[in-house]
Amino acid sequence: MHPNVRHALLYTSVNLSATIVDTAIFLTLTHIFGLPIVQSVIAYSTATIVNFWLTRNFVFRHDMSHKTEHRLFLEFVAVAVLGLAITAFVIWLTVHEMHLLPIEGKVISILVCFVSLYWVRSRVVFSKNARAATADQDFNEATGRQI
């Protein structure tokens, strides 16, 4: 399997898993306690932690020694907050301005977030260690190995 296809499948699987965790916790807590806004915050927060762990261990496994785990987690959470803002904006736009059904707006927001958050996470949060990548490239060029 091509590495880019494998990477895309892993990223999709991890995000689908986090979405399932979010939805299951939200529905369970809302059924037991009501208070959907409070339960959605708890569910989203839990899913963000699960998503971070899965993403860190299965999707972006390259050398991250230039960042501490604490920094990675805080950056990941900041991107998750960005995802909430994007979701709110897309749902507002699609439901209130374009007059689509809420489920249609939610699906569109999931797709927009999926792509935009991948871009931010791959280039900012889980960016490769530039010094290590340069050293590897220099080593490969010096030894005649292909990258």
N, CA, C and O atoms as a GROMACS GRO file, in nm:
protein
  588
    1MET      N    1   0.085  -0.117   0.000
    1MET     CA    2   0.000   0.000   0.000
    1MET      C    3   0.090   0.124   0.000
    1MET      O    4   0.190   0.129   0.071
    2HIS      N    5   0.054   0.222  -0.079
    2HIS     CA    6   0.130   0.347  -0.086
    2HIS      C    7   0.128   0.415   0.051
    2HIS      O    8   0.023   0.420   0.116
    3PRO      N    9   0.241   0.469   0.096
    3PRO     CA   10   0.248   0.531   0.229
    3PRO      C   11   0.147   0.644   0.249
    3PRO      O   12   0.094   0.660   0.359
    4ASN      N   13   0.119   0.723   0.146
    4ASN     CA   14   0.023   0.832   0.161
    4ASN      C   15  -0.120   0.780   0.179
    4ASN      O   16  -0.198   0.837   0.254
    5VAL      N   17  -0.152   0.672   0.110
    5VAL     CA   18  -0.284   0.610   0.124
    5VAL      C   19  -0.297   0.551   0.265
    5VAL      O   20  -0.400   0.567   0.331
    6ARG      N   21  -0.193   0.482   0.308
    6ARG     CA   22  -0.193   0.424   0.443
    6ARG      C   23  -0.210   0.534   0.549
    6ARG      O   24  -0.288   0.519   0.643
    7HIS      N   25  -0.136   0.644   0.532
    7HIS     CA   26  -0.144   0.756   0.626
    7HIS      C   27  -0.286   0.815   0.628
    7HIS      O   28  -0.340   0.843   0.735
    8ALA      N   29  -0.346   0.833   0.511
    8ALA     CA   30  -0.482   0.888   0.503
    8ALA      C   31  -0.583   0.794   0.569
    8ALA      O   32  -0.675   0.839   0.637
    9LEU      N   33  -0.566   0.664   0.548
    9LEU     CA   34  -0.656   0.566   0.611
    9LEU      C   35  -0.641   0.566   0.763
    9LEU      O   36  -0.740   0.558   0.836
   10LEU      N   37  -0.518   0.576   0.811
   10LEU     CA   38  -0.495   0.582   0.956
   10LEU      C   39  -0.558   0.708   1.014
   10LEU      O   40  -0.626   0.702   1.117
   11TYR      N   41  -0.535   0.821   0.950
   11TYR     CA   42  -0.592   0.946   0.999
   11TYR      C   43  -0.745   0.940   1.001
   11TYR      O   44  -0.808   0.982   1.098
   12THR      N   45  -0.803   0.887   0.895
   12THR     CA   46  -0.948   0.874   0.887
   12THR      C   47  -1.000   0.781   0.997
   12THR      O   48  -1.100   0.812   1.062
   13SER      N   49  -0.933   0.669   1.018
   13SER     CA   50  -0.974   0.572   1.121
   13SER      C   51  -0.968   0.633   1.260
   13SER      O   52  -1.059   0.616   1.341
   14VAL      N   53  -0.860   0.703   1.288
   14VAL     CA   54  -0.844   0.766   1.419
   14VAL      C   55  -0.954   0.869   1.443
   14VAL      O   56  -1.013   0.873   1.550
   15ASN      N   57  -0.982   0.951   1.342
   15ASN     CA   58  -1.085   1.053   1.359
   15ASN      C   59  -1.224   0.994   1.367
   15ASN      O   60  -1.310   1.046   1.439
   16LEU      N   61  -1.248   0.886   1.294
   16LEU     CA   62  -1.376   0.816   1.306
   16LEU      C   63  -1.392   0.758   1.446
   16LEU      O   64  -1.499   0.765   1.505
   17SER      N   65  -1.285   0.701   1.499
   17SER     CA   66  -1.288   0.647   1.636
   17SER      C   67  -1.320   0.756   1.737
   17SER      O   68  -1.402   0.736   1.827
   18ALA      N   69  -1.255   0.872   1.723
   18ALA     CA   70  -1.281   0.983   1.815
   18ALA      C   71  -1.425   1.033   1.802
   18ALA      O   72  -1.487   1.071   1.901
   19THR      N   73  -1.477   1.034   1.680
   19THR     CA   74  -1.615   1.076   1.658
   19THR      C   75  -1.712   0.978   1.725
   19THR      O   76  -1.813   1.020   1.783
   20ILE      N   77  -1.682   0.850   1.718
   20ILE     CA   78  -1.766   0.749   1.783
   20ILE      C   79  -1.761   0.766   1.935
   20ILE      O   80  -1.864   0.760   2.002
   21VAL      N   81  -1.641   0.788   1.990
   21VAL     CA   82  -1.628   0.812   2.135
   21VAL      C   83  -1.709   0.934   2.175
   21VAL      O   84  -1.784   0.930   2.273
   22ASP      N   85  -1.694   1.043   2.102
   22ASP     CA   86  -1.767   1.167   2.129
   22ASP      C   87  -1.917   1.142   2.130
   22ASP      O   88  -1.987   1.180   2.224
   23THR      N   89  -1.967   1.078   2.026
   23THR     CA   90  -2.110   1.054   2.012
   23THR      C   91  -2.163   0.960   2.120
   23THR      O   92  -2.270   0.984   2.177
   24ALA      N   93  -2.090   0.853   2.148
   24ALA     CA   94  -2.134   0.757   2.248
   24ALA      C   95  -2.142   0.820   2.387
   24ALA      O   96  -2.239   0.800   2.460
   25ILE      N   97  -2.040   0.897   2.423
   25ILE     CA   98  -2.041   0.962   2.554
   25ILE      C   99  -2.152   1.066   2.561
   25ILE      O  100  -2.225   1.075   2.660
   26PHE      N  101  -2.164   1.145   2.454
   26PHE     CA  102  -2.268   1.248   2.451
   26PHE      C  103  -2.407   1.188   2.467
   26PHE      O  104  -2.486   1.234   2.550
   27LEU      N  105  -2.437   1.084   2.389
   27LEU     CA  106  -2.570   1.023   2.396
   27LEU      C  107  -2.595   0.958   2.530
   27LEU      O  108  -2.705   0.969   2.586
   28THR      N  109  -2.494   0.889   2.584
   28THR     CA  110  -2.510   0.822   2.713
   28THR      C  111  -2.533   0.923   2.826
   28THR      O  112  -2.628   0.910   2.903
   29LEU      N  113  -2.447   1.023   2.834
   29LEU     CA  114  -2.461   1.122   2.942
   29LEU      C  115  -2.587   1.205   2.928
   29LEU      O  116  -2.651   1.239   3.028
   30THR      N  117  -2.624   1.238   2.806
   30THR     CA  118  -2.746   1.315   2.786
   30THR      C  119  -2.869   1.233   2.825
   30THR      O  120  -2.964   1.286   2.882
   31HIS      N  121  -2.865   1.104   2.795
   31HIS     CA  122  -2.977   1.016   2.833
   31HIS      C  123  -2.987   1.007   2.985
   31HIS      O  124  -3.098   1.008   3.040
   32ILE      N  125  -2.874   0.998   3.053
   32ILE     CA  126  -2.875   0.981   3.199
   32ILE      C  127  -2.902   1.113   3.271
   32ILE      O  128  -2.985   1.118   3.363
   33PHE      N  129  -2.833   1.220   3.231
   33PHE     CA  130  -2.838   1.345   3.306
   33PHE      C  131  -2.911   1.461   3.239
   33PHE      O  132  -2.944   1.559   3.305
   34GLY      N  133  -2.937   1.450   3.110
   34GLY     CA  134  -2.989   1.566   3.038
   34GLY      C  135  -2.875   1.664   3.014
   34GLY      O  136  -2.762   1.621   2.988
   35LEU      N  137  -2.900   1.791   3.020
   35LEU     CA  138  -2.798   1.895   3.007
   35LEU      C  139  -2.707   1.874   2.884
   35LEU      O  140  -2.587   1.854   2.900
   36PRO      N  141  -2.762   1.878   2.764
   36PRO     CA  142  -2.683   1.845   2.644
   36PRO      C  143  -2.561   1.933   2.622
   36PRO      O  144  -2.461   1.886   2.568
   37ILE      N  145  -2.567   2.059   2.663
   37ILE     CA  146  -2.450   2.145   2.641
   37ILE      C  147  -2.335   2.100   2.729
   37ILE      O  148  -2.222   2.089   2.682
   38VAL      N  149  -2.362   2.075   2.856
   38VAL     CA  150  -2.257   2.028   2.947
   38VAL      C  151  -2.204   1.892   2.900
   38VAL      O  152  -2.083   1.868   2.900
   39GLN      N  153  -2.295   1.804   2.861
   39GLN     CA  154  -2.254   1.670   2.817
   39GLN      C  155  -2.173   1.677   2.687
   39GLN      O  156  -2.082   1.596   2.667
   40SER      N  157  -2.205   1.772   2.600
   40SER     CA  158  -2.129   1.783   2.476
   40SER      C  159  -1.986   1.830   2.503
   40SER      O  160  -1.893   1.787   2.434
   41VAL      N  161  -1.968   1.917   2.601
   41VAL     CA  162  -1.833   1.961   2.638
   41VAL      C  163  -1.753   1.845   2.696
   41VAL      O  164  -1.637   1.826   2.661
   42ILE      N  165  -1.815   1.767   2.784
   42ILE     CA  166  -1.748   1.650   2.843
   42ILE      C  167  -1.713   1.550   2.733
   42ILE      O  168  -1.601   1.499   2.728
   43ALA      N  169  -1.808   1.521   2.645
   43ALA     CA  170  -1.785   1.423   2.538
   43ALA      C  171  -1.676   1.472   2.442
   43ALA      O  172  -1.588   1.395   2.406
   44TYR      N  173  -1.682   1.598   2.401
   44TYR     CA  174  -1.583   1.652   2.308
   44TYR      C  175  -1.444   1.653   2.372
   44TYR      O  176  -1.345   1.621   2.306
   45SER      N  177  -1.436   1.690   2.498
   45SER     CA  178  -1.308   1.692   2.569
   45SER      C  179  -1.248   1.552   2.579
   45SER      O  180  -1.128   1.534   2.555
   46THR      N  181  -1.329   1.456   2.613
   46THR     CA  182  -1.282   1.317   2.622
   46THR      C  183  -1.237   1.267   2.485
   46THR      O  184  -1.132   1.204   2.473
   47ALA      N  185  -1.316   1.295   2.383
   47ALA     CA  186  -1.281   1.253   2.247
   47ALA      C  187  -1.153   1.320   2.200
   47ALA      O  188  -1.075   1.260   2.126
   48THR      N  189  -1.129   1.444   2.241
   48THR     CA  190  -1.005   1.514   2.204
   48THR      C  191  -0.884   1.443   2.264
   48THR      O  192  -0.782   1.429   2.197
   49ILE      N  193  -0.894   1.400   2.388
   49ILE     CA  194  -0.784   1.327   2.453
   49ILE      C  195  -0.760   1.194   2.382
   49ILE      O  196  -0.645   1.158   2.355
   50VAL      N  197  -0.866   1.122   2.354
   50VAL     CA  198  -0.854   0.995   2.282
   50VAL      C  199  -0.794   1.018   2.143
   50VAL      O  200  -0.705   0.945   2.100
   51ASN      N  201  -0.842   1.121   2.075
   51ASN     CA  202  -0.792   1.154   1.942
   51ASN      C  203  -0.643   1.188   1.947
   51ASN      O  204  -0.567   1.144   1.861
   52PHE      N  205  -0.601   1.265   2.046
   52PHE     CA  206  -0.459   1.298   2.060
   52PHE      C  207  -0.376   1.172   2.076
   52PHE      O  208  -0.275   1.153   2.006
   53TRP      N  209  -0.416   1.085   2.167
   53TRP     CA  210  -0.338   0.964   2.194
   53TRP      C  211  -0.329   0.876   2.069
   53TRP      O  212  -0.221   0.829   2.033
   54LEU      N  213  -0.441   0.855   2.002
   54LEU     CA  214  -0.441   0.772   1.881
   54LEU      C  215  -0.361   0.837   1.768
   54LEU      O  216  -0.284   0.770   1.700
   55THR      N  217  -0.379   0.967   1.750
   55THR     CA  218  -0.306   1.038   1.644
   55THR      C  219  -0.157   1.033   1.670
   55THR      O  220  -0.078   1.009   1.579
   56ARG      N  221  -0.117   1.057   1.794
   56ARG     CA  222   0.025   1.058   1.830
   56ARG      C  223   0.088   0.920   1.811
   56ARG      O  224   0.203   0.910   1.768
   57ASN      N  225   0.014   0.815   1.843
   57ASN     CA  226   0.072   0.681   1.841
   57ASN      C  227   0.054   0.605   1.710
   57ASN      O  228   0.127   0.509   1.684
   58PHE      N  229  -0.042   0.645   1.627
   58PHE     CA  230  -0.068   0.569   1.506
   58PHE      C  231  -0.055   0.648   1.376
   58PHE      O  232  -0.027   0.589   1.271
   59VAL      N  233  -0.075   0.779   1.380
   59VAL     CA  234  -0.075   0.856   1.257
   59VAL      C  235   0.057   0.931   1.238
   59VAL      O  236   0.124   0.915   1.135
   60PHE      N  237   0.094   1.012   1.336
   60PHE     CA  238   0.215   1.092   1.326
   60PHE      C  239   0.319   1.035   1.423
   60PHE      O  240   0.336   1.086   1.534
   61ARG      N  241   0.386   0.931   1.380
   61ARG     CA  242   0.480   0.862   1.469
   61ARG      C  243   0.625   0.904   1.448
   61ARG      O  244   0.714   0.848   1.511
   62HIS      N  245   0.651   1.000   1.361
   62HIS     CA  246   0.789   1.038   1.333
   62HIS      C  247   0.852   1.108   1.454
   62HIS      O  248   0.785   1.136   1.553
   63ASP      N  249   0.979   1.135   1.443
   63ASP     CA  250   1.056   1.195   1.552
   63ASP      C  251   0.996   1.329   1.593
   63ASP      O  252   0.993   1.424   1.515
   64MET      N  253   0.950   1.336   1.715
   64MET     CA  254   0.895   1.460   1.769
   64MET      C  255   0.978   1.509   1.887
   64MET      O  256   0.926   1.578   1.974
   65SER      N  257   1.105   1.474   1.890
   65SER     CA  258   1.189   1.507   2.004
   65SER      C  259   1.207   1.657   2.023
   65SER      O  260   1.251   1.702   2.129
   66HIS      N  261   1.175   1.735   1.921
   66HIS     CA  262   1.188   1.880   1.934
   66HIS      C  263   1.070   1.942   2.009
   66HIS      O  264   1.071   2.062   2.034
   67LYS      N  265   0.968   1.862   2.043
   67LYS     CA  266   0.854   1.910   2.119
   67LYS      C  267   0.828   1.817   2.238
   67LYS      O  268   0.840   1.695   2.226
   68THR      N  269   0.793   1.876   2.350
   68THR     CA  270   0.757   1.794   2.466
   68THR      C  271   0.615   1.742   2.445
   68THR      O  272   0.538   1.796   2.365
   69GLU      N  273   0.580   1.638   2.517
   69GLU     CA  274   0.443   1.584   2.510
   69GLU      C  275   0.343   1.690   2.554
   69GLU      O  276   0.234   1.702   2.498
   70HIS      N  277   0.380   1.768   2.655
   70HIS     CA  278   0.292   1.874   2.705
   70HIS      C  279   0.264   1.976   2.595
   70HIS      O  280   0.149   2.016   2.574
   71ARG      N  281   0.370   2.017   2.525
   71ARG     CA  282   0.352   2.113   2.415
   71ARG      C  283   0.267   2.054   2.303
   71ARG      O  284   0.179   2.121   2.250
   72LEU      N  285   0.294   1.928   2.267
   72LEU     CA  286   0.214   1.862   2.164
   72LEU      C  287   0.066   1.861   2.201
   72LEU      O  288  -0.020   1.892   2.119
   73PHE      N  289   0.040   1.824   2.325
   73PHE     CA  290  -0.099   1.816   2.371
   73PHE      C  291  -0.166   1.952   2.368
   73PHE      O  292  -0.280   1.964   2.322
   74LEU      N  293  -0.097   2.056   2.416
   74LEU     CA  294  -0.156   2.190   2.416
   74LEU      C  295  -0.182   2.240   2.274
   74LEU      O  296  -0.285   2.302   2.248
   75GLU      N  297  -0.090   2.212   2.182
   75GLU     CA  298  -0.112   2.250   2.043
   75GLU      C  299  -0.230   2.172   1.984
   75GLU      O  300  -0.311   2.228   1.909
   76PHE      N  301  -0.240   2.045   2.018
   76PHE     CA  302  -0.350   1.963   1.970
   76PHE      C  303  -0.484   2.017   2.020
   76PHE      O  304  -0.580   2.025   1.945
   77VAL      N  305  -0.489   2.054   2.148
   77VAL     CA  306  -0.611   2.109   2.206
   77VAL      C  307  -0.646   2.243   2.140
   77VAL      O  308  -0.763   2.270   2.113
   78ALA      N  309  -0.545   2.325   2.114
   78ALA     CA  310  -0.570   2.453   2.047
   78ALA      C  311  -0.631   2.430   1.909
   78ALA      O  312  -0.721   2.502   1.868
   79VAL      N  313  -0.583   2.329   1.839
   79VAL     CA  314  -0.639   2.296   1.708
   79VAL      C  315  -0.782   2.242   1.724
   79VAL      O  316  -0.868   2.269   1.640
   80ALA      N  317  -0.807   2.168   1.830
   80ALA     CA  318  -0.942   2.119   1.857
   80ALA      C  319  -1.039   2.236   1.879
   80ALA      O  320  -1.153   2.232   1.834
   81VAL      N  321  -0.993   2.339   1.949
   81VAL     CA  322  -1.075   2.459   1.969
   81VAL      C  323  -1.101   2.527   1.835
   81VAL      O  324  -1.211   2.575   1.808
   82LEU      N  325  -0.999   2.531   1.750
   82LEU     CA  326  -1.016   2.582   1.615
   82LEU      C  327  -1.124   2.501   1.542
   82LEU      O  328  -1.207   2.556   1.471
   83GLY      N  329  -1.121   2.368   1.560
   83GLY     CA  330  -1.222   2.281   1.500
   83GLY      C  331  -1.362   2.314   1.548
   83GLY      O  332  -1.457   2.310   1.470
   84LEU      N  333  -1.376   2.346   1.676
   84LEU     CA  334  -1.507   2.388   1.729
   84LEU      C  335  -1.554   2.516   1.661
   84LEU      O  336  -1.671   2.529   1.625
   85ALA      N  337  -1.463   2.610   1.644
   85ALA     CA  338  -1.498   2.738   1.580
   85ALA      C  339  -1.538   2.716   1.434
   85ALA      O  340  -1.636   2.773   1.386
   86ILE      N  341  -1.462   2.633   1.364
   86ILE     CA  342  -1.495   2.603   1.224
   86ILE      C  343  -1.630   2.535   1.216
   86ILE      O  344  -1.712   2.570   1.130
   87THR      N  345  -1.655   2.439   1.304
   87THR     CA  346  -1.782   2.368   1.306
   87THR      C  347  -1.898   2.465   1.328
   87THR      O  348  -1.998   2.462   1.256
   88ALA      N  349  -1.885   2.551   1.428
   88ALA     CA  350  -1.991   2.647   1.458
   88ALA      C  351  -2.016   2.739   1.338
   88ALA      O  352  -2.132   2.765   1.303
   89PHE      N  353  -1.910   2.787   1.276
   89PHE     CA  354  -1.925   2.876   1.161
   89PHE      C  355  -1.992   2.805   1.043
   89PHE      O  356  -2.084   2.859   0.982
   90VAL      N  357  -1.945   2.684   1.012
   90VAL     CA  358  -2.001   2.611   0.897
   90VAL      C  359  -2.148   2.576   0.922
   90VAL      O  360  -2.229   2.586   0.831
   91ILE      N  361  -2.181   2.536   1.043
   91ILE     CA  362  -2.322   2.504   1.073
   91ILE      C  363  -2.407   2.631   1.065
   91ILE      O  364  -2.518   2.627   1.011
   92TRP      N  365  -2.358   2.742   1.118
   92TRP     CA  366  -2.431   2.868   1.106
   92TRP      C  367  -2.453   2.903   0.959
   92TRP      O  368  -2.564   2.938   0.919
   93LEU      N  369  -2.346   2.895   0.880
   93LEU     CA  370  -2.353   2.930   0.739
   93LEU      C  371  -2.450   2.840   0.662
   93LEU      O  372  -2.534   2.889   0.586
   94THR      N  373  -2.438   2.710   0.683
   94THR     CA  374  -2.520   2.616   0.605
   94THR      C  375  -2.665   2.613   0.650
   94THR      O  376  -2.756   2.602   0.568
   95VAL      N  377  -2.688   2.622   0.780
   95VAL     CA  378  -2.826   2.612   0.831
   95VAL      C  379  -2.898   2.746   0.824
   95VAL      O  380  -3.011   2.754   0.775
   96HIS      N  381  -2.834   2.851   0.873
   96HIS     CA  382  -2.903   2.980   0.883
   96HIS      C  383  -2.895   3.064   0.756
   96HIS      O  384  -2.989   3.137   0.725
   97GLU      N  385  -2.788   3.055   0.683
   97GLU     CA  386  -2.773   3.137   0.563
   97GLU      C  387  -2.811   3.061   0.436
   97GLU      O  388  -2.871   3.119   0.345
   98MET      N  389  -2.776   2.932   0.428
   98MET     CA  390  -2.804   2.854   0.308
   98MET      C  391  -2.933   2.772   0.322
   98MET      O  392  -2.978   2.712   0.225
   99HIS      N  393  -2.990   2.771   0.441
   99HIS     CA  394  -3.117   2.703   0.470
   99HIS      C  395  -3.112   2.552   0.443
   99HIS      O  396  -3.210   2.494   0.395
  100LEU      N  397  -2.998   2.490   0.474
  100LEU     CA  398  -2.988   2.344   0.466
  100LEU      C  399  -3.039   2.284   0.596
  100LEU      O  400  -3.054   2.354   0.696
  101LEU      N  401  -3.065   2.156   0.594
  101LEU     CA  402  -3.104   2.086   0.717
  101LEU      C  403  -2.985   2.079   0.811
  101LEU      O  404  -2.870   2.076   0.766
  102PRO      N  405  -3.010   2.077   0.943
  102PRO     CA  406  -2.898   2.069   1.038
  102PRO      C  407  -2.805   1.950   1.014
  102PRO      O  408  -2.684   1.963   1.027
  103ILE      N  409  -2.859   1.834   0.978
  103ILE     CA  410  -2.775   1.717   0.953
  103ILE      C  411  -2.684   1.741   0.833
  103ILE      O  412  -2.570   1.695   0.831
  104GLU      N  413  -2.735   1.812   0.732
  104GLU     CA  414  -2.652   1.844   0.616
  104GLU      C  415  -2.539   1.940   0.655
  104GLU      O  416  -2.426   1.924   0.610
  105GLY      N  417  -2.572   2.038   0.738
  105GLY     CA  418  -2.470   2.130   0.788
  105GLY      C  419  -2.365   2.059   0.871
  105GLY      O  420  -2.246   2.089   0.861
  106LYS      N  421  -2.409   1.964   0.953
  106LYS     CA  422  -2.316   1.888   1.037
  106LYS      C  423  -2.221   1.805   0.951
  106LYS      O  424  -2.101   1.803   0.975
  107VAL      N  425  -2.275   1.739   0.850
  107VAL     CA  426  -2.191   1.657   0.761
  107VAL      C  427  -2.090   1.746   0.689
  107VAL      O  428  -1.972   1.710   0.679
  108ILE      N  429  -2.134   1.860   0.640
  108ILE     CA  430  -2.041   1.951   0.572
  108ILE      C  431  -1.934   2.000   0.670
  108ILE      O  432  -1.817   2.009   0.634
  109SER      N  433  -1.974   2.032   0.792
  109SER     CA  434  -1.876   2.079   0.892
  109SER      C  435  -1.775   1.970   0.926
  109SER      O  436  -1.657   2.000   0.948
  110ILE      N  437  -1.819   1.847   0.932
  110ILE     CA  438  -1.727   1.736   0.959
  110ILE      C  439  -1.624   1.726   0.847
  110ILE      O  440  -1.505   1.709   0.874
  111LEU      N  441  -1.669   1.736   0.724
  111LEU     CA  442  -1.576   1.726   0.610
  111LEU      C  443  -1.479   1.843   0.606
  111LEU      O  444  -1.360   1.824   0.583
  112VAL      N  445  -1.529   1.964   0.630
  112VAL     CA  446  -1.442   2.082   0.630
  112VAL      C  447  -1.340   2.073   0.743
  112VAL      O  448  -1.222   2.101   0.723
  113CYS      N  449  -1.385   2.032   0.861
  113CYS     CA  450  -1.293   2.017   0.976
  113CYS      C  451  -1.191   1.907   0.951
  113CYS      O  452  -1.073   1.922   0.983
  114PHE      N  453  -1.235   1.798   0.895
  114PHE     CA  454  -1.145   1.686   0.868
  114PHE      C  455  -1.025   1.733   0.785
  114PHE      O  456  -0.911   1.705   0.820
  115VAL      N  457  -1.052   1.803   0.677
  115VAL     CA  458  -0.946   1.848   0.587
  115VAL      C  459  -0.863   1.959   0.652
  115VAL      O  460  -0.740   1.953   0.652
  116SER      N  461  -0.930   2.061   0.706
  116SER     CA  462  -0.855   2.175   0.760
  116SER      C  463  -0.774   2.137   0.884
  116SER      O  464  -0.660   2.183   0.899
  117LEU      N  465  -0.828   2.054   0.972
  117LEU     CA  466  -0.753   2.016   1.092
  117LEU      C  467  -0.638   1.922   1.058
  117LEU      O  468  -0.534   1.925   1.124
  118TYR      N  469  -0.656   1.838   0.957
  118TYR     CA  470  -0.543   1.755   0.913
  118TYR      C  471  -0.428   1.845   0.867
  118TYR      O  472  -0.313   1.823   0.903
  119TRP      N  473  -0.461   1.944   0.787
  119TRP     CA  474  -0.358   2.034   0.735
  119TRP      C  475  -0.283   2.102   0.850
  119TRP      O  476  -0.160   2.105   0.850
  120VAL      N  477  -0.356   2.156   0.947
  120VAL     CA  478  -0.292   2.224   1.060
  120VAL      C  479  -0.212   2.125   1.145
  120VAL      O  480  -0.099   2.154   1.184
  121ARG      N  481  -0.270   2.010   1.175
  121ARG     CA  482  -0.199   1.913   1.259
  121ARG      C  483  -0.073   1.861   1.191
  121ARG      O  484   0.030   1.844   1.257
  122SER      N  485  -0.079   1.836   1.062
  122SER     CA  486   0.038   1.780   0.994
  122SER      C  487   0.149   1.883   0.975
  122SER      O  488   0.266   1.846   0.967
  123ARG      N  489   0.115   2.010   0.968
  123ARG     CA  490   0.216   2.112   0.942
  123ARG      C  491   0.258   2.191   1.065
  123ARG      O  492   0.366   2.251   1.066
  124VAL      N  493   0.176   2.191   1.169
  124VAL     CA  494   0.209   2.268   1.289
  124VAL      C  495   0.229   2.176   1.410
  124VAL      O  496   0.338   2.172   1.467
  125VAL      N  497   0.126   2.105   1.447
  125VAL     CA  498   0.132   2.024   1.569
  125VAL      C  499   0.231   1.910   1.556
  125VAL      O  500   0.321   1.896   1.640
  126PHE      N  501   0.217   1.830   1.452
  126PHE     CA  502   0.302   1.714   1.435
  126PHE      C  503   0.404   1.735   1.323
  126PHE      O  504   0.433   1.644   1.246
  127SER      N  505   0.456   1.856   1.315
  127SER     CA  506   0.557   1.884   1.213
  127SER      C  507   0.684   1.807   1.245
  127SER      O  508   0.721   1.788   1.361
  128LYS      N  509   0.749   1.762   1.140
  128LYS     CA  510   0.871   1.685   1.159
  128LYS      C  511   0.981   1.775   1.213
  128LYS      O  512   0.982   1.896   1.190
  129ASN      N  513   1.071   1.714   1.285
  129ASN     CA  514   1.186   1.785   1.338
  129ASN      C  515   1.274   1.823   1.218
  129ASN      O  516   1.339   1.737   1.158
  130ALA      N  517   1.276   1.951   1.184
  130ALA     CA  518   1.349   1.997   1.065
  130ALA      C  519   1.498   1.964   1.074
  130ALA      O  520   1.559   1.927   0.974
  131ARG      N  521   1.556   1.978   1.193
  131ARG     CA  522   1.699   1.948   1.209
  131ARG      C  523   1.725   1.800   1.188
  131ARG      O  524   1.824   1.763   1.124
  132ALA      N  525   1.640   1.714   1.240
  132ALA     CA  526   1.658   1.570   1.223
  132ALA      C  527   1.638   1.530   1.077
  132ALA      O  528   1.712   1.446   1.024
  133ALA      N  529   1.539   1.590   1.011
  133ALA     CA  530   1.514   1.559   0.870
  133ALA      C  531   1.632   1.602   0.784
  133ALA      O  532   1.672   1.531   0.692
  134THR      N  533   1.688   1.720   0.813
  134THR     CA  534   1.804   1.769   0.738
  134THR      C  535   1.924   1.678   0.761
  134THR      O  536   1.998   1.648   0.667
  135ALA      N  537   1.945   1.636   0.885
  135ALA     CA  538   2.056   1.546   0.915
  135ALA      C  539   2.039   1.413   0.844
  135ALA      O  540   2.136   1.359   0.792
  136ASP      N  541   1.917   1.359   0.841
  136ASP     CA  542   1.891   1.234   0.770
  136ASP      C  543   1.917   1.250   0.621
  136ASP      O  544   1.976   1.163   0.558
  137GLN      N  545   1.874   1.362   0.565
  137GLN     CA  546   1.894   1.386   0.422
  137GLN      C  547   2.043   1.400   0.392
  137GLN      O  548   2.092   1.345   0.293
  138ASP      N  549   2.116   1.473   0.477
  138ASP     CA  550   2.260   1.488   0.458
  138ASP      C  551   2.330   1.353   0.465
  138ASP      O  552   2.419   1.324   0.386
  139PHE      N  553   2.289   1.269   0.562
  139PHE     CA  554   2.348   1.136   0.577
  139PHE      C  555   2.320   1.052   0.453
  139PHE      O  556   2.410   0.986   0.401
  140ASN      N  557   2.195   1.055   0.406
  140ASN     CA  558   2.158   0.976   0.288
  140ASN      C  559   2.234   1.022   0.164
  140ASN      O  560   2.276   0.940   0.082
  141GLU      N  561   2.249   1.152   0.150
  141GLU     CA  562   2.325   1.202   0.035
  141GLU      C  563   2.472   1.165   0.045
  141GLU      O  564   2.534   1.132  -0.056
  142ALA      N  565   2.527   1.170   0.165
  142ALA     CA  566   2.668   1.136   0.185
  142ALA      C  567   2.695   0.989   0.161
  142ALA      O  568   2.802   0.953   0.112
  143THR      N  569   2.601   0.903   0.194
  143THR     CA  570   2.619   0.760   0.178
  143THR      C  571   2.563   0.708   0.046
  143THR      O  572   2.579   0.591   0.014
  144GLY      N  573   2.498   0.795  -0.031
  144GLY     CA  574   2.443   0.754  -0.159
  144GLY      C  575   2.311   0.681  -0.148
  144GLY      O  576   2.267   0.621  -0.246
  145ARG      N  577   2.246   0.684  -0.032
  145ARG     CA  578   2.117   0.618  -0.014
  145ARG      C  579   2.007   0.709  -0.070
  145ARG      O  580   2.018   0.831  -0.068
  146GLN      N  581   1.902   0.645  -0.120
  146GLN     CA  582   1.787   0.721  -0.167
  146GLN      C  583   1.692   0.744  -0.053
  146GLN      O  584   1.677   0.661   0.037
  147ILE      N  585   1.630   0.858  -0.058
  147ILE     CA  586   1.536   0.896   0.048
  147ILE      C  587   1.402   0.836   0.020
  147ILE      O  588   1.308   0.855   0.097
   0.00000   0.00000   0.00000
